[in-house]
Amino acid sequence: MSVINDIELITASAVRLAMPLAFAALGEWIAERAGTLNISVEAMMLGGAFTAVMGAAATGSASAGVVCGVAAGALIAFVHACFSHRLTVNTYVVGLTLNVLVLGLTSFLLVKTESRQVDKLTIPYLSDIPILGPALFDQRWPAYLLFGLIPLGWWLVHRSRWGLEARAAGENPQSADVTGIDVNKRRRQALLICGALAGLGGAYLSVAAVGTFNSNMTAGRGYIVIAAVIFGGWTLRGTIAGCLLFGAADATRLALPALGFELNPELLIASPYLLALIAMIFFAKSHRGPAALGAPFVRGIT
């Protein structure tokens, strides 16, 4: 019985740790399908986490903090989109600059606040299912948004006119431009969606999973999100599976010492990032991403 309990605890921990990754990865997947490799997803998550805590402290409501986190992620995405797709500044430079800027700002502006978490929502009967029940149906309420956002994201990209135009912008922007599609506008819109979802992921991390904000709280999770999209072969199901895999690696890292296994602590801390690196090495070449991924588009230049 204790073995089943241990498995339930590790599974619940893996899902909880994968949640912020899944929110951001859904947005990153949409952005990359439109042709934007969004390096600043780390800044969006970190900004969302910080603003969620500050918003919760200012309003007295953790739920209001979640909304503030979404807005912060979208604002960072707006800045990135203006520089990359209006001023045609190199998107990688913009992304890395935003990551460093947001890290510095959140560390400088950090003040001690009262711990606040959004309410837990337990779904009767479903939460009693062995192993998976507590992991999926006994969570803080923002976690359940994924059940709707994942199919909505798939429909948006694969079944809507907007998604068709966004995918065209990611595959062949010159041909898309000839047909009347505003390529950079679609890319900006996809980036704004990514920012809002990454901000939601950061907000989940701070006001749902933890209840407070610490300096550099995301600790490179934004880069793991990019690795998850590559690991998933630029498919949504593969991307979510990648998030669950990285969440499981992190949960295992935390659980092994408690289970009595003596392993090098530095290696345990590095294991999720090593897994992300290995995933990128093996899957970046074996799967084809959008043909114009990361390539700037300027009308008239081929």
N, C-alpha and C positions, 0 to 999 in steps of 0.2 A: 504493500500500500504506500509506503514511503517513497518507493521508486516512482509511482504514478504521481504522487504529490510533487516530487522534484521535477518531473517532466512538465507538469502543469505550470509550476512556477517559472521554469525556463521558457516555456512557450509563451506565457503571458508577458514575461519580460521582453522576449524577442519581438512580439507584436507591438508592445508599447514603445520600444526603441526604434522600430521601423516606421511608426506613424509619422513623425516629423519628416523623415526621408521620403515617405510616400507622397505626402502633400507636395513637397518641393519637386520631386521627380516627375509627378504628373505635369506640373507647369513647365519643367525643363524639357520634357518630351514634346510638348506642344510647341515650345519655342524652337527646338531643334528641327522638328518637322517643317517649320517655316523657314529654316535656313540660318537661324541664329544660335551659335554655340555660346550660351550665356555663362560666362565665367563668374559674373557677379552674383550668382545664386547664393554664394556664401554670405555676401553683404546683405542680401535680401532677407535671408533667414536670421542673421544676427540682428539686423535692424528691427525685424518683426518681433524677435524675442525681447529686445530691450524696450521697444515702444509698448508692447503688450503689458509689461510689468509697470512701466511708468503710467500708462493709461489706466490700469487697474487701481494704482495707488491714488491717482487724481480723481477718479470717479467713484471709487469704493466698490467697483464691480469687476470681477475677473472676466465676465462675459464681454463687457465693454472693452476690456483690455485686448481681447481677441480681435475685435473689430479694429482697434487702433493698430494692432500688429499687421493685419491685412493691408490697411492703408499705408503703413510705412513701407512694406514690401513693394506695393504698387508705385509709391513715390520714387523709390530707388530705381525701379524699372523704367519709370518715365525719364529720369535723368540719363540712364544708360541709353534708352531709345533715342533721345534727342541728340546725344553726342554721336552715336553709332550710325543712325539711319537718317538724320537730318544734316549733321555736319560732316558725316563720313569719316569720323575719327576711327582709328583701328579699334575694333570691338574688344580685342584681347587686352589692349592697353587700358581701355575704359573699365573693363571688368576688374582687372587687377588693382587699378587705382581706387575703385569704389570699395573693394574688399579691404584695402589698407585704411582708407578714409573712415569707413564705418567702424572698423575695429578700434581705431584711435579715438573716434568721437564717443563711442559707447563706453570705452574705458575711462575717458576723461569726465563724462557726464554722470557716471555711475554714482548713485547715492543709495544708502541702505533704506529699504522699504519693508513694510510689513508683508509677510508671506501670504499670498492669496492664490487659490486654485479654483478652477471652475468645478461645478458639481459633477459627481460621479453618477452615471445613469446605468442601472442594472436592469437588463431585460429579463423578466420572469421566464422560467422554464428553459429558455435558450442558454442562459448562463449556467445551467446545471449540467449541460452536456459535458462529458468527461474530456479533459485536456483542452479542447478548442473552445468550449463554452466560456470559461472565465477570460480567456485571451481575447475573444471577439465581442462578447456581450456583457462585460462588466468593466466598462471603461469610462473615462471622462467624456462628457457629451460631444466635444468637437471631433472625437475619433469617429463617430458615426456619420459625420459628413462625408467621409471617404466612400461609404456605400453608395452615395448618390453621385459624388464628384467623378469617380472613376468611369462609370458608364456614360455620364454626361460628357466627359472629356473625349471618350472614344467616339461618341456620336458626333461631337463638334468637329473632330478632325476627319472622320471617315464618311460621314453621312450628310453634313451640311454644306451649303454652297461656300460659306466662309472657309470651311476646312479644305475644300477642293482648291480654292484659290491660295490658301496658305501653303498647302503641299506643293502646289505648282511653283510658288515663290522659293521653296526650298530645293526643288529638283531642277528647274530650268527657268530662272528668273527672266532671261531675255525673251523666251517664248511667252512667258506669262505676261510680260509687259506689252508685247505685240497684241495680245488678245484684250488689252484694256485693263488688266489687273494692276493696281498700284502696289508694287512689290514691297517697297519699304514701309508703306502703311500697314500692310498685312503683317510684316515682321514686327513693327512697333506694337501692334495689337496683341500678337502672340507673346511678346516680351512683357506687356502689361499683365496679361493673364498669368504668366510665369511668376511675375513679381508678387501678385496678390496671393497665389498659392504658396509660394516660398515664404511670404510673410506669415501666412496661416500656419505653415509648418514650424516656423520659429516661435510663433505665439503658443502653439501647442506645447513646444518644448519647455517654455518658461512658465506659463500659467496653468498648464494641465499636468505635465509630467513632473515638474520640479516645484513650482510655486514661487520662484524667485529668479533673479538674474545674476549671473556671475560673468566676470570679464572673459571674453573669448568663449562664450558659452557653447557656441556651435562646434568649435574645435575641429574645423575642417569638414564638417558634414556636407557642406555645399559641394565640395569636390567629390565626395562619395556619391552624391546625387548624380553628378555628371557620369561617374563610372557606372552607376546603376543603369542609366539610359544606354550606354555603350554595351554593357553586359547583356541587356535585354534585346540587343540587336535593333534598337529603335522601334520596338513594338511595345505596346502598353502592357500587355501581360508579362512580357519579359522584364520590363522596367520594374513593375511591382514585385515580381519574383526576386529581382536583384536587391530591392530594398529589404525584403524579408530575409534574404540571405545575409546581408550585412547586419541587420538587426539581430539575427541569430548568432552571428559571430561575436557581436558586442555583448549579448546576453550570456553567452558561454564564457566569455572573458570574465564577467562579473561573478558567474556562478561557480566556476571551478575552485577558487580558493575556499568558498563556503562549503563545498562538497569534500574538502580535504585534500585536494590535489595541489602539490607544491610545484609551481612552475615559475619561471623567470618573470617577475612583474612587468619589466620593461617590454618583454616580448608579448605579454598579454595585452598591454596597452596598445602596442603597435599592430596587433593582429588584424583588426578591421581594415586598417589602412593598407597593410600588406595584401589582404584579400582584394581590396579595390585595385591596387596596382597590378596584381596578377590577372584580374578580370580584364583590365584594359589591354594588357599585353596579348592575351589570347583571343579576346573577342573583338577588338578594334579592327583586326585584319580579316577575321572570318565572317563578319557581317558588313553589309554595305549601308552606310548612312545616306542621308539626303545628298544628292550630287553637289549641291551648291552650299553645303553646310559650312558656315564661317566665312564664305566669300562675300565681300561687299558688293552691292549692286549700285551702279551708276548708269543712268539711262544713256544709251548711245555707245557705251563702252562694252565690248565683248571680250 
